[in-house]
Amino acid sequence: MAKKRIFKVAYKLTNMLNSVIKLGKDKSEKMEQCHAIYKISCFDCDASYVGQTKRKVKTKLKEHIIRRILRNPKDSRTIVSEHQLKYGYKLNWDNILVLDSEPCFHKRLVSEMIFIKK
């Protein structure tokens, strides 16, 4: 006796509402992005700083600025604040570039390293 094969038919809609809604959403402002790799450039030389943060970019930048202002103790300084203090250069705080966004920490570190090497 032969087995009966039962086939089920499934339908997939091509015009789904979520594809239309996603296209209509505003992109978030770059300073509000989380899980980002960002770049700060120097006005006075070709140096730049590439960093990553899981928090909002603006929160991380505030920390860089506060540590620049504190100047003491040395433990609270960052590479960014050291560059400004050592050479007296001005960094371009108004034109921060968000290079990438990656929620996974390890992938974000790899992405940061790639941008640093570039």
Biopython code that builds the backbone (N, CA, C, O; Angstrom):
import numpy as np
from Bio.PDB.StructureBuilder import StructureBuilder

atoms = [
    (1, "MET", "N", (0.835, -1.180, 0.000)),
    (1, "MET", "CA", (0.000, 0.000, 0.000)),
    (1, "MET", "C", (0.882, 1.246, 0.000)),
    (1, "MET", "O", (1.796, 1.360, 0.817)),
    (2, "ALA", "N", (0.619, 2.156, -0.889)),
    (2, "ALA", "CA", (1.416, 3.384, -1.042)),
    (2, "ALA", "C", (0.977, 4.424, -0.016)),
    (2, "ALA", "O", (-0.201, 4.559, 0.314)),
    (3, "LYS", "N", (1.987, 5.156, 0.474)),
    (3, "LYS", "CA", (1.680, 6.214, 1.446)),
    (3, "LYS", "C", (1.155, 7.438, 0.718)),
    (3, "LYS", "O", (1.617, 7.792, -0.367)),
    (4, "LYS", "N", (0.196, 8.060, 1.335)),
    (4, "LYS", "CA", (-0.331, 9.310, 0.782)),
    (4, "LYS", "C", (0.564, 10.458, 1.241)),
    (4, "LYS", "O", (0.908, 10.554, 2.419)),
    (5, "ARG", "N", (0.921, 11.291, 0.342)),
    (5, "ARG", "CA", (1.705, 12.480, 0.681)),
    (5, "ARG", "C", (0.769, 13.667, 0.767)),
    (5, "ARG", "O", (-0.017, 13.960, -0.134)),
    (6, "ILE", "N", (0.896, 14.323, 1.887)),
    (6, "ILE", "CA", (0.038, 15.491, 2.093)),
    (6, "ILE", "C", (0.887, 16.741, 1.905)),
    (6, "ILE", "O", (1.905, 16.919, 2.574)),
    (7, "PHE", "N", (0.471, 17.580, 1.012)),
    (7, "PHE", "CA", (1.159, 18.835, 0.773)),
    (7, "PHE", "C", (0.326, 19.969, 1.336)),
    (7, "PHE", "O", (-0.897, 20.001, 1.201)),
    (8, "LYS", "N", (1.028, 20.902, 1.975)),
    (8, "LYS", "CA", (0.354, 22.100, 2.468)),
    (8, "LYS", "C", (0.865, 23.283, 1.669)),
    (8, "LYS", "O", (2.055, 23.385, 1.369)),
    (9, "VAL", "N", (-0.027, 24.148, 1.340)),
    (9, "VAL", "CA", (0.327, 25.331, 0.569)),
    (9, "VAL", "C", (0.409, 26.512, 1.525)),
    (9, "VAL", "O", (-0.478, 26.722, 2.352)),
    (10, "ALA", "N", (1.476, 27.269, 1.400)),
    (10, "ALA", "CA", (1.640, 28.463, 2.230)),
    (10, "ALA", "C", (1.787, 29.660, 1.310)),
    (10, "ALA", "O", (2.375, 29.567, 0.233)),
    (11, "TYR", "N", (1.256, 30.761, 1.743)),
    (11, "TYR", "CA", (1.320, 31.985, 0.967)),
    (11, "TYR", "C", (2.166, 33.010, 1.711)),
    (11, "TYR", "O", (2.105, 33.119, 2.936)),
    (12, "LYS", "N", (2.952, 33.753, 0.951)),
    (12, "LYS", "CA", (3.748, 34.817, 1.547)),
    (12, "LYS", "C", (3.384, 36.111, 0.843)),
    (12, "LYS", "O", (3.447, 36.214, -0.382)),
    (13, "LEU", "N", (3.004, 37.087, 1.638)),
    (13, "LEU", "CA", (2.648, 38.384, 1.076)),
    (13, "LEU", "C", (3.912, 39.175, 0.777)),
    (13, "LEU", "O", (4.840, 39.217, 1.584)),
    (14, "THR", "N", (3.933, 39.793, -0.379)),
    (14, "THR", "CA", (5.109, 40.581, -0.741)),
    (14, "THR", "C", (4.973, 42.039, -0.314)),
    (14, "THR", "O", (5.970, 42.674, 0.033)),
    (15, "ASN", "N", (3.797, 42.560, -0.333)),
    (15, "ASN", "CA", (3.571, 43.949, 0.093)),
    (15, "ASN", "C", (3.085, 43.949, 1.532)),
    (15, "ASN", "O", (1.886, 43.905, 1.806)),
    (16, "MET", "N", (4.041, 43.999, 2.437)),
    (16, "MET", "CA", (3.674, 43.978, 3.849)),
    (16, "MET", "C", (3.757, 45.393, 4.412)),
    (16, "MET", "O", (4.551, 46.214, 3.955)),
    (17, "LEU", "N", (2.938, 45.655, 5.392)),
    (17, "LEU", "CA", (2.850, 46.984, 5.980)),
    (17, "LEU", "C", (4.162, 47.420, 6.630)),
    (17, "LEU", "O", (4.524, 48.594, 6.544)),
    (18, "ASN", "N", (4.885, 46.500, 7.279)),
    (18, "ASN", "CA", (6.115, 46.906, 7.961)),
    (18, "ASN", "C", (7.202, 47.369, 6.991)),
    (18, "ASN", "O", (8.065, 48.152, 7.386)),
    (19, "SER", "N", (7.189, 46.914, 5.743)),
    (19, "SER", "CA", (8.180, 47.396, 4.780)),
    (19, "SER", "C", (7.902, 48.849, 4.400)),
    (19, "SER", "O", (8.834, 49.598, 4.105)),
    (20, "VAL", "N", (6.661, 49.248, 4.404)),
    (20, "VAL", "CA", (6.296, 50.632, 4.107)),
    (20, "VAL", "C", (6.577, 51.526, 5.311)),
    (20, "VAL", "O", (7.085, 52.635, 5.149)),
    (21, "ILE", "N", (6.258, 51.067, 6.499)),
    (21, "ILE", "CA", (6.441, 51.864, 7.709)),
    (21, "ILE", "C", (7.919, 52.114, 7.970)),
    (21, "ILE", "O", (8.280, 53.233, 8.332)),
    (22, "LYS", "N", (8.782, 51.132, 7.806)),
    (22, "LYS", "CA", (10.214, 51.296, 8.045)),
    (22, "LYS", "C", (10.809, 52.358, 7.144)),
    (22, "LYS", "O", (11.694, 53.105, 7.563)),
    (23, "LEU", "N", (10.340, 52.432, 5.925)),
    (23, "LEU", "CA", (10.873, 53.417, 4.998)),
    (23, "LEU", "C", (10.492, 54.835, 5.401)),
    (23, "LEU", "O", (11.201, 55.783, 5.065)),
    (24, "GLY", "N", (9.401, 54.990, 6.104)),
    (24, "GLY", "CA", (8.926, 56.312, 6.474)),
    (24, "GLY", "C", (9.522, 56.846, 7.764)),
    (24, "GLY", "O", (9.303, 58.010, 8.098)),
    (25, "LYS", "N", (10.273, 56.028, 8.505)),
    (25, "LYS", "CA", (10.811, 56.479, 9.782)),
    (25, "LYS", "C", (11.981, 57.424, 9.579)),
    (25, "LYS", "O", (12.775, 57.264, 8.652)),
    (26, "ASP", "N", (12.075, 58.408, 10.457)),
    (26, "ASP", "CA", (13.209, 59.323, 10.435)),
    (26, "ASP", "C", (14.430, 58.615, 11.004)),
    (26, "ASP", "O", (14.324, 57.832, 11.948)),
    (27, "LYS", "N", (15.581, 58.896, 10.423)),
    (27, "LYS", "CA", (16.816, 58.358, 10.975)),
    (27, "LYS", "C", (17.173, 59.180, 12.195)),
    (27, "LYS", "O", (16.989, 60.397, 12.214)),
    (28, "SER", "N", (17.686, 58.505, 13.217)),
    (28, "SER", "CA", (18.013, 59.210, 14.443)),
    (28, "SER", "C", (19.225, 60.108, 14.220)),
    (28, "SER", "O", (20.093, 59.820, 13.396)),
    (29, "GLU", "N", (19.260, 61.179, 14.961)),
    (29, "GLU", "CA", (20.365, 62.109, 14.883)),
    (29, "GLU", "C", (21.652, 61.396, 15.298)),
    (29, "GLU", "O", (21.631, 60.530, 16.173)),
    (30, "LYS", "N", (22.751, 61.755, 14.678)),
    (30, "LYS", "CA", (23.995, 61.023, 14.922)),
    (30, "LYS", "C", (24.437, 61.075, 16.378)),
    (30, "LYS", "O", (25.030, 60.112, 16.863)),
    (31, "MET", "N", (24.171, 62.159, 17.086)),
    (31, "MET", "CA", (24.589, 62.274, 18.479)),
    (31, "MET", "C", (23.707, 61.448, 19.413)),
    (31, "MET", "O", (24.082, 61.219, 20.563)),
    (32, "GLU", "N", (22.564, 61.005, 18.953)),
    (32, "GLU", "CA", (21.644, 60.200, 19.751)),
    (32, "GLU", "C", (21.851, 58.704, 19.536)),
    (32, "GLU", "O", (21.217, 57.891, 20.210)),
    (33, "GLN", "N", (22.724, 58.333, 18.614)),
    (33, "GLN", "CA", (22.932, 56.924, 18.299)),
    (33, "GLN", "C", (23.681, 56.212, 19.411)),
    (33, "GLN", "O", (24.570, 56.785, 20.040)),
    (34, "CYS", "N", (23.325, 54.987, 19.645)),
    (34, "CYS", "CA", (24.011, 54.116, 20.598)),
    (34, "CYS", "C", (24.788, 53.063, 19.811)),
    (34, "CYS", "O", (24.566, 52.888, 18.613)),
    (35, "HIS", "N", (25.693, 52.368, 20.480)),
    (35, "HIS", "CA", (26.471, 51.290, 19.869)),
    (35, "HIS", "C", (27.201, 51.789, 18.622)),
    (35, "HIS", "O", (27.146, 51.154, 17.569)),
    (36, "ALA", "N", (27.879, 52.921, 18.746)),
    (36, "ALA", "CA", (28.456, 53.583, 17.587)),
    (36, "ALA", "C", (29.978, 53.626, 17.632)),
    (36, "ALA", "O", (30.596, 53.592, 18.695)),
    (37, "ILE", "N", (30.550, 53.702, 16.449)),
    (37, "ILE", "CA", (31.963, 53.999, 16.271)),
    (37, "ILE", "C", (31.995, 55.415, 15.714)),
    (37, "ILE", "O", (31.326, 55.710, 14.724)),
    (38, "TYR", "N", (32.771, 56.293, 16.345)),
    (38, "TYR", "CA", (32.771, 57.700, 15.970)),
    (38, "TYR", "C", (34.193, 58.196, 15.743)),
    (38, "TYR", "O", (35.163, 57.565, 16.162)),
    (39, "LYS", "N", (34.297, 59.350, 15.066)),
    (39, "LYS", "CA", (35.603, 59.922, 14.744)),
    (39, "LYS", "C", (35.588, 61.407, 15.072)),
    (39, "LYS", "O", (34.672, 62.135, 14.687)),
    (40, "ILE", "N", (36.631, 61.850, 15.800)),
    (40, "ILE", "CA", (36.827, 63.255, 16.120)),
    (40, "ILE", "C", (38.085, 63.697, 15.383)),
    (40, "ILE", "O", (39.141, 63.089, 15.558)),
    (41, "SER", "N", (37.995, 64.745, 14.562)),
    (41, "SER", "CA", (39.139, 65.241, 13.809)),
    (41, "SER", "C", (39.700, 66.492, 14.474)),
    (41, "SER", "O", (39.003, 67.188, 15.212)),
    (42, "CYS", "N", (40.983, 66.765, 14.195)),
    (42, "CYS", "CA", (41.665, 67.943, 14.724)),
    (42, "CYS", "C", (41.643, 69.033, 13.658)),
    (42, "CYS", "O", (41.859, 68.761, 12.478)),
    (43, "PHE", "N", (41.374, 70.288, 14.088)),
    (43, "PHE", "CA", (41.397, 71.420, 13.165)),
    (43, "PHE", "C", (42.823, 71.745, 12.713)),
    (43, "PHE", "O", (43.031, 72.134, 11.564)),
    (44, "ASP", "N", (43.797, 71.591, 13.597)),
    (44, "ASP", "CA", (45.133, 72.112, 13.376)),
    (44, "ASP", "C", (46.128, 71.114, 12.778)),
    (44, "ASP", "O", (47.210, 71.512, 12.347)),
    (45, "CYS", "N", (45.781, 69.833, 12.744)),
    (45, "CYS", "CA", (46.682, 68.835, 12.152)),
    (45, "CYS", "C", (45.837, 67.715, 11.541)),
    (45, "CYS", "O", (44.607, 67.771, 11.555)),
    (46, "ASP", "N", (46.504, 66.716, 11.015)),
    (46, "ASP", "CA", (45.801, 65.614, 10.347)),
    (46, "ASP", "C", (45.382, 64.507, 11.309)),
    (46, "ASP", "O", (44.842, 63.486, 10.884)),
    (47, "ALA", "N", (45.626, 64.704, 12.597)),
    (47, "ALA", "CA", (45.292, 63.672, 13.581)),
    (47, "ALA", "C", (43.779, 63.538, 13.737)),
    (47, "ALA", "O", (43.024, 64.492, 13.550)),
    (48, "SER", "N", (43.370, 62.341, 14.079)),
    (48, "SER", "CA", (41.958, 62.096, 14.381)),
    (48, "SER", "C", (41.886, 60.988, 15.419)),
    (48, "SER", "O", (42.824, 60.207, 15.582)),
    (49, "TYR", "N", (40.770, 60.933, 16.111)),
    (49, "TYR", "CA", (40.549, 59.927, 17.139)),
    (49, "TYR", "C", (39.328, 59.120, 16.749)),
    (49, "TYR", "O", (38.278, 59.682, 16.442)),
    (50, "VAL", "N", (39.461, 57.814, 16.760)),
    (50, "VAL", "CA", (38.334, 56.921, 16.502)),
    (50, "VAL", "C", (38.051, 56.181, 17.795)),
    (50, "VAL", "O", (38.951, 55.585, 18.388)),
    (51, "GLY", "N", (36.802, 56.219, 18.230)),
    (51, "GLY", "CA", (36.406, 55.545, 19.456)),
    (51, "GLY", "C", (35.072, 54.839, 19.274)),
    (51, "GLY", "O", (34.413, 54.976, 18.243)),
    (52, "GLN", "N", (34.690, 54.087, 20.286)),
    (52, "GLN", "CA", (33.406, 53.383, 20.237)),
    (52, "GLN", "C", (32.719, 53.524, 21.577)),
    (52, "GLN", "O", (33.368, 53.694, 22.609)),
    (53, "THR", "N", (31.420, 53.452, 21.551)),
    (53, "THR", "CA", (30.642, 53.535, 22.774)),
    (53, "THR", "C", (29.355, 52.744, 22.629)),
    (53, "THR", "O", (28.787, 52.649, 21.541)),
    (54, "LYS", "N", (28.901, 52.177, 23.742)),
    (54, "LYS", "CA", (27.599, 51.503, 23.710)),
    (54, "LYS", "C", (26.489, 52.485, 24.079)),
    (54, "LYS", "O", (25.312, 52.254, 23.800)),
    (55, "ARG", "N", (26.893, 53.586, 24.712)),
    (55, "ARG", "CA", (25.920, 54.615, 25.094)),
    (55, "ARG", "C", (25.738, 55.605, 23.955)),
    (55, "ARG", "O", (26.298, 55.416, 22.875)),
    (56, "LYS", "N", (24.970, 56.648, 24.179)),
    (56, "LYS", "CA", (24.781, 57.668, 23.165)),
    (56, "LYS", "C", (26.107, 58.368, 22.898)),
    (56, "LYS", "O", (26.917, 58.558, 23.805)),
    (57, "VAL", "N", (26.317, 58.748, 21.640)),
    (57, "VAL", "CA", (27.553, 59.410, 21.249)),
    (57, "VAL", "C", (27.726, 60.710, 22.032)),
    (57, "VAL", "O", (28.837, 61.038, 22.448)),
    (58, "LYS", "N", (26.638, 61.449, 22.237)),
    (58, "LYS", "CA", (26.757, 62.731, 22.948)),
    (58, "LYS", "C", (27.209, 62.535, 24.391)),
    (58, "LYS", "O", (27.911, 63.391, 24.930)),
    (59, "THR", "N", (26.830, 61.445, 25.021)),
    (59, "THR", "CA", (27.260, 61.161, 26.395)),
    (59, "THR", "C", (28.761, 60.933, 26.433)),
    (59, "THR", "O", (29.447, 61.459, 27.310)),
    (60, "LYS", "N", (29.275, 60.157, 25.496)),
    (60, "LYS", "CA", (30.710, 59.880, 25.432)),
    (60, "LYS", "C", (31.498, 61.148, 25.137)),
    (60, "LYS", "O", (32.571, 61.356, 25.703)),
    (61, "LEU", "N", (30.982, 61.987, 24.264)),
    (61, "LEU", "CA", (31.680, 63.227, 23.929)),
    (61, "LEU", "C", (31.725, 64.184, 25.110)),
    (61, "LEU", "O", (32.718, 64.884, 25.308)),
    (62, "LYS", "N", (30.661, 64.218, 25.888)),
    (62, "LYS", "CA", (30.663, 65.052, 27.093)),
    (62, "LYS", "C", (31.775, 64.618, 28.037)),
    (62, "LYS", "O", (32.422, 65.460, 28.661)),
    (63, "GLU", "N", (32.003, 63.316, 28.146)),
    (63, "GLU", "CA", (33.082, 62.820, 28.999)),
    (63, "GLU", "C", (34.442, 63.278, 28.485)),
    (63, "GLU", "O", (35.305, 63.659, 29.276)),
    (64, "HIS", "N", (34.640, 63.245, 27.174)),
    (64, "HIS", "CA", (35.900, 63.725, 26.601)),
    (64, "HIS", "C", (36.101, 65.203, 26.933)),
    (64, "HIS", "O", (37.199, 65.616, 27.307)),
    (65, "ILE", "N", (35.039, 65.994, 26.795)),
    (65, "ILE", "CA", (35.129, 67.436, 27.040)),
    (65, "ILE", "C", (35.379, 67.716, 28.514)),
    (65, "ILE", "O", (36.211, 68.560, 28.844)),
    (66, "ILE", "N", (34.681, 67.028, 29.404)),
    (66, "ILE", "CA", (34.859, 67.233, 30.848)),
    (66, "ILE", "C", (36.282, 66.878, 31.261)),
    (66, "ILE", "O", (36.893, 67.607, 32.041)),
    (67, "ARG", "N", (36.813, 65.785, 30.759)),
    (67, "ARG", "CA", (38.177, 65.380, 31.108)),
    (67, "ARG", "C", (39.203, 66.375, 30.553)),
    (67, "ARG", "O", (40.272, 66.553, 31.137)),
    (68, "ARG", "N", (38.887, 67.009, 29.452)),
    (68, "ARG", "CA", (39.779, 68.027, 28.905)),
    (68, "ARG", "C", (39.820, 69.235, 29.829)),
    (68, "ARG", "O", (40.878, 69.826, 30.044)),
    (69, "ILE", "N", (38.670, 69.598, 30.370)),
    (69, "ILE", "CA", (38.566, 70.767, 31.240)),
    (69, "ILE", "C", (39.225, 70.504, 32.592)),
    (69, "ILE", "O", (39.875, 71.393, 33.142)),
    (70, "LEU", "N", (39.067, 69.299, 33.133)),
    (70, "LEU", "CA", (39.597, 68.979, 34.459)),
    (70, "LEU", "C", (41.114, 69.137, 34.543)),
    (70, "LEU", "O", (41.631, 69.703, 35.506)),
    (71, "ARG", "N", (41.812, 68.645, 33.552)),
    (71, "ARG", "CA", (43.270, 68.699, 33.455)),
    (71, "ARG", "C", (43.995, 67.963, 34.581)),
    (71, "ARG", "O", (45.155, 67.595, 34.394)),
    (72, "ASN", "N", (43.395, 67.736, 35.699)),
    (72, "ASN", "CA", (44.005, 66.996, 36.810)),
    (72, "ASN", "C", (42.952, 66.082, 37.393)),
    (72, "ASN", "O", (41.782, 66.462, 37.356)),
    (73, "PRO", "N", (43.242, 64.966, 37.904)),
    (73, "PRO", "CA", (44.541, 64.296, 37.853)),
    (73, "PRO", "C", (44.792, 63.702, 36.481)),
    (73, "PRO", "O", (43.883, 63.626, 35.655)),
    (74, "LYS", "N", (46.008, 63.288, 36.240)),
    (74, "LYS", "CA", (46.378, 62.723, 34.941)),
    (74, "LYS", "C", (45.584, 61.466, 34.618)),
    (74, "LYS", "O", (45.377, 61.146, 33.447)),
    (75, "ASP", "N", (45.139, 60.750, 35.646)),
    (75, "ASP", "CA", (44.381, 59.517, 35.425)),
    (75, "ASP", "C", (43.062, 59.769, 34.692)),
    (75, "ASP", "O", (42.549, 58.876, 34.018)),
    (76, "SER", "N", (42.513, 60.979, 34.819)),
    (76, "SER", "CA", (41.210, 61.242, 34.218)),
    (76, "SER", "C", (41.325, 61.710, 32.770)),
    (76, "SER", "O", (40.307, 61.927, 32.113)),
    (77, "ARG", "N", (42.551, 61.869, 32.260)),
    (77, "ARG", "CA", (42.727, 62.338, 30.892)),
    (77, "ARG", "C", (42.488, 61.216, 29.884)),
    (77, "ARG", "O", (42.699, 60.035, 30.161)),
    (78, "THR", "N", (42.044, 61.634, 28.720)),
    (78, "THR", "CA", (41.893, 60.694, 27.611)),
    (78, "THR", "C", (42.924, 61.061, 26.553)),
    (78, "THR", "O", (43.597, 62.085, 26.672)),
    (79, "ILE", "N", (43.051, 60.250, 25.539)),
    (79, "ILE", "CA", (43.956, 60.543, 24.420)),
    (79, "ILE", "C", (43.547, 61.866, 23.779)),
    (79, "ILE", "O", (44.393, 62.663, 23.376)),
    (80, "VAL", "N", (42.244, 62.083, 23.692)),
    (80, "VAL", "CA", (41.718, 63.300, 23.080)),
    (80, "VAL", "C", (42.143, 64.525, 23.886)),
    (80, "VAL", "O", (42.641, 65.497, 23.319)),
    (81, "SER", "N", (41.952, 64.485, 25.199)),
    (81, "SER", "CA", (42.316, 65.637, 26.023)),
    (81, "SER", "C", (43.834, 65.824, 26.057)),
    (81, "SER", "O", (44.309, 66.959, 26.108)),
    (82, "GLU", "N", (44.597, 64.743, 26.030)),
    (82, "GLU", "CA", (46.060, 64.835, 25.987)),
    (82, "GLU", "C", (46.523, 65.557, 24.727)),
    (82, "GLU", "O", (47.437, 66.379, 24.785)),
    (83, "HIS", "N", (45.902, 65.260, 23.593)),
    (83, "HIS", "CA", (46.268, 65.893, 22.324)),
    (83, "HIS", "C", (46.057, 67.402, 22.406)),
    (83, "HIS", "O", (46.892, 68.187, 21.958)),
    (84, "GLN", "N", (44.937, 67.786, 22.982)),
    (84, "GLN", "CA", (44.642, 69.216, 23.096)),
    (84, "GLN", "C", (45.584, 69.905, 24.073)),
    (84, "GLN", "O", (46.065, 71.002, 23.790)),
    (85, "LEU", "N", (45.855, 69.293, 25.201)),
    (85, "LEU", "CA", (46.708, 69.911, 26.212)),
    (85, "LEU", "C", (48.174, 69.961, 25.776)),
    (85, "LEU", "O", (48.853, 70.964, 25.996)),
    (86, "LYS", "N", (48.655, 68.895, 25.167)),
    (86, "LYS", "CA", (50.058, 68.811, 24.794)),
    (86, "LYS", "C", (50.427, 69.787, 23.683)),
    (86, "LYS", "O", (51.458, 70.457, 23.752)),
    (87, "TYR", "N", (49.583, 69.864, 22.663)),
    (87, "TYR", "CA", (49.900, 70.682, 21.501)),
    (87, "TYR", "C", (49.123, 72.005, 21.459)),
    (87, "TYR", "O", (49.467, 72.899, 20.686)),
    (88, "GLY", "N", (48.090, 72.131, 22.278)),
    (88, "GLY", "CA", (47.265, 73.340, 22.256)),
    (88, "GLY", "C", (46.360, 73.404, 21.038)),
    (88, "GLY", "O", (45.908, 74.481, 20.650)),
    (89, "TYR", "N", (46.096, 72.251, 20.436)),
    (89, "TYR", "CA", (45.261, 72.195, 19.245)),
    (89, "TYR", "C", (43.779, 72.180, 19.618)),
    (89, "TYR", "O", (43.399, 71.874, 20.748)),
    (90, "LYS", "N", (42.966, 72.521, 18.630)),
    (90, "LYS", "CA", (41.522, 72.523, 18.827)),
    (90, "LYS", "C", (40.916, 71.390, 18.008)),
    (90, "LYS", "O", (41.215, 71.232, 16.825)),
    (91, "LEU", "N", (40.070, 70.616, 18.651)),
    (91, "LEU", "CA", (39.395, 69.516, 17.956)),
    (91, "LEU", "C", (38.050, 69.976, 17.417)),
    (91, "LEU", "O", (37.433, 70.899, 17.949)),
    (92, "ASN", "N", (37.615, 69.331, 16.373)),
    (92, "ASN", "CA", (36.378, 69.687, 15.693)),
    (92, "ASN", "C", (35.193, 69.000, 16.387)),
    (92, "ASN", "O", (34.697, 67.977, 15.916)),
    (93, "TRP", "N", (34.754, 69.568, 17.496)),
    (93, "TRP", "CA", (33.664, 68.983, 18.292)),
    (93, "TRP", "C", (32.305, 69.124, 17.615)),
    (93, "TRP", "O", (31.369, 68.394, 17.944)),
    (94, "ASP", "N", (32.191, 70.055, 16.672)),
    (94, "ASP", "CA", (30.895, 70.292, 16.022)),
    (94, "ASP", "C", (30.645, 69.377, 14.828)),
    (94, "ASP", "O", (29.526, 69.316, 14.317)),
    (95, "ASN", "N", (31.670, 68.672, 14.385)),
    (95, "ASN", "CA", (31.511, 67.828, 13.206)),
    (95, "ASN", "C", (32.025, 66.411, 13.484)),
    (95, "ASN", "O", (32.971, 65.944, 12.851)),
    (96, "ILE", "N", (31.387, 65.746, 14.437)),
    (96, "ILE", "CA", (31.730, 64.372, 14.785)),
    (96, "ILE", "C", (31.124, 63.447, 13.730)),
    (96, "ILE", "O", (29.959, 63.586, 13.359)),
    (97, "LEU", "N", (31.928, 62.509, 13.256)),
    (97, "LEU", "CA", (31.429, 61.541, 12.282)),
    (97, "LEU", "C", (31.077, 60.236, 12.980)),
    (97, "LEU", "O", (31.869, 59.710, 13.762)),
    (98, "VAL", "N", (29.903, 59.722, 12.700)),
    (98, "VAL", "CA", (29.540, 58.384, 13.157)),
    (98, "VAL", "C", (29.831, 57.456, 11.992)),
    (98, "VAL", "O", (29.170, 57.507, 10.955)),
    (99, "LEU", "N", (30.828, 56.610, 12.180)),
    (99, "LEU", "CA", (31.320, 55.762, 11.096)),
    (99, "LEU", "C", (30.542, 54.472, 10.939)),
    (99, "LEU", "O", (30.393, 53.965, 9.828)),
    (100, "ASP", "N", (30.041, 53.935, 12.053)),
    (100, "ASP", "CA", (29.372, 52.635, 12.010)),
    (100, "ASP", "C", (28.519, 52.484, 13.257)),
    (100, "ASP", "O", (28.712, 53.199, 14.240)),
    (101, "SER", "N", (27.597, 51.575, 13.215)),
    (101, "SER", "CA", (26.767, 51.248, 14.362)),
    (101, "SER", "C", (26.684, 49.728, 14.455)),
    (101, "SER", "O", (26.296, 49.058, 13.497)),
    (102, "GLU", "N", (27.052, 49.189, 15.622)),
    (102, "GLU", "CA", (27.070, 47.736, 15.808)),
    (102, "GLU", "C", (26.702, 47.407, 17.246)),
    (102, "GLU", "O", (27.449, 47.758, 18.160)),
    (103, "PRO", "N", (25.565, 46.738, 17.476)),
    (103, "PRO", "CA", (25.134, 46.419, 18.838)),
    (103, "PRO", "C", (26.009, 45.367, 19.549)),
    (103, "PRO", "O", (26.108, 45.386, 20.775)),
    (104, "CYS", "N", (26.628, 44.474, 18.816)),
    (104, "CYS", "CA", (27.459, 43.425, 19.410)),
    (104, "CYS", "C", (28.829, 43.999, 19.777)),
    (104, "CYS", "O", (29.525, 44.541, 18.917)),
    (105, "PHE", "N", (29.220, 43.882, 21.064)),
    (105, "PHE", "CA", (30.445, 44.499, 21.568)),
    (105, "PHE", "C", (31.692, 44.056, 20.796)),
    (105, "PHE", "O", (32.480, 44.898, 20.366)),
    (106, "HIS", "N", (31.876, 42.770, 20.618)),
    (106, "HIS", "CA", (33.080, 42.272, 19.955)),
    (106, "HIS", "C", (33.144, 42.706, 18.492)),
    (106, "HIS", "O", (34.216, 43.052, 17.994)),
    (107, "LYS", "N", (32.024, 42.688, 17.814)),
    (107, "LYS", "CA", (31.989, 43.154, 16.428)),
    (107, "LYS", "C", (32.265, 44.653, 16.365)),
    (107, "LYS", "O", (32.903, 45.133, 15.428)),
    (108, "ARG", "N", (31.779, 45.394, 17.371)),
    (108, "ARG", "CA", (32.016, 46.836, 17.442)),
    (108, "ARG", "C", (33.508, 47.122, 17.626)),
    (108, "ARG", "O", (34.036, 48.055, 17.021)),
    (109, "LEU", "N", (34.191, 46.326, 18.458)),
    (109, "LEU", "CA", (35.630, 46.491, 18.653)),
    (109, "LEU", "C", (36.401, 46.220, 17.354)),
    (109, "LEU", "O", (37.349, 46.934, 17.030)),
    (110, "VAL", "N", (35.992, 45.196, 16.625)),
    (110, "VAL", "CA", (36.640, 44.888, 15.353)),
    (110, "VAL", "C", (36.420, 46.036, 14.364)),
    (110, "VAL", "O", (37.346, 46.457, 13.672)),
    (111, "SER", "N", (35.202, 46.528, 14.308)),
    (111, "SER", "CA", (34.901, 47.645, 13.420)),
    (111, "SER", "C", (35.715, 48.878, 13.791)),
    (111, "SER", "O", (36.219, 49.581, 12.916)),
    (112, "GLU", "N", (35.844, 49.138, 15.091)),
    (112, "GLU", "CA", (36.652, 50.269, 15.556)),
    (112, "GLU", "C", (38.104, 50.108, 15.095)),
    (112, "GLU", "O", (38.705, 51.062, 14.601)),
    (113, "MET", "N", (38.663, 48.918, 15.253)),
    (113, "MET", "CA", (40.050, 48.667, 14.842)),
    (113, "MET", "C", (40.234, 48.864, 13.340)),
    (113, "MET", "O", (41.255, 49.396, 12.904)),
    (114, "ILE", "N", (39.269, 48.446, 12.565)),
    (114, "ILE", "CA", (39.350, 48.624, 11.106)),
    (114, "ILE", "C", (39.398, 50.109, 10.769)),
    (114, "ILE", "O", (40.202, 50.529, 9.937)),
    (115, "PHE", "N", (38.540, 50.911, 11.411)),
    (115, "PHE", "CA", (38.532, 52.350, 11.141)),
    (115, "PHE", "C", (39.791, 53.033, 11.655)),
    (115, "PHE", "O", (40.248, 54.007, 11.058)),
    (116, "ILE", "N", (40.352, 52.548, 12.737)),
    (116, "ILE", "CA", (41.612, 53.112, 13.245)),
    (116, "ILE", "C", (42.739, 52.851, 12.246)),
    (116, "ILE", "O", (43.549, 53.736, 11.970)),
    (117, "LYS", "N", (42.783, 51.639, 11.711)),
    (117, "LYS", "CA", (43.829, 51.288, 10.733)),
    (117, "LYS", "C", (43.696, 52.062, 9.431)),
    (117, "LYS", "O", (44.694, 52.307, 8.754)),
    (118, "LYS", "N", (42.481, 52.448, 9.072)),
    (118, "LYS", "CA", (42.271, 53.225, 7.847)),
    (118, "LYS", "C", (42.894, 54.579, 8.012)),
    (118, "LYS", "O", (42.836, 55.401, 7.098)),
]
sb = StructureBuilder()
sb.init_structure("model")
sb.init_model(0)
sb.init_chain("A")
sb.init_seg("    ")
for serial, (resi, resn, name, xyz) in enumerate(atoms, 1):
    if name == "N":
        sb.init_residue(resn, " ", resi, " ")
    sb.init_atom(name, np.array(xyz, "f"), 0.0, 1.0, " ", f" {name:<3s}", serial, name[0])
structure = sb.get_structure()
